Amino acid sequence: MTQTGSTDLSRRRLLGIFAAGLVAAAPTYSNAFGFLRGAGDIRRVRMYSGRTGESLDTIYWIDGKYISESLKEINHFMRDVRSGTVHKIDPRTLDIMAAAHRMMDVSEPYMLLSGYRSPKTNATLRASSRGVARNSLHMQGQAADLRLKSRSVSQMAKAAEACASGGVGRYSRSNFVHMDCGPVRSWGG
């Protein structure tokens, strides 16, 4: 049994109060952006891929503007590795990922399990798993399946849900969280 120190409890309470206040104030995409405002108008995403061995650490937003070169790099990194197809990743998904990462106060990069999926890849995965949606937002470049070694599925999902900016799926058995910029909703356990 793990004991939680008073520092962790205080941090959790503070994050909970902060998140609850923001969620109640305006449950829109602006929540994810609001969590990032304290970053000095800089947004950063850090990931690695267990499938390709690649890693990414890039600032994709500075002073109110997305950086097109960084977005292209992210598009390539989050490509469908099965087909090699590169697709534009919706920056709103990146904002949710970055905001959740910042809220969890971790330095560890996300492990990207799935970013963009071609329709063919999605159909193949759907044939072998009932957890794959027919019209998955992965096929539109609007979703990511992510894992952190230092945080539980529950902790990751709570951080993403606090953004109130899209869909959050808990996949506890497979140890990952789905984050997307679609309608606000949640599922899984």
Secondary structure by P-SEA (a helix, b strand, c coil): cccccaaaaaaaaaaaaaaaaaaaacccaaaaaaaacccccbbbbbbccccccbbbbbbccccccccaaaaaaaaaaaccccccbbbbccaaaaaaaaaaaaaaccccccccccccccaaaaaaaaaaccccccccccccccccccccccccaaaaaaaaaaaccbbbbbcccccbbbbbccccccccc
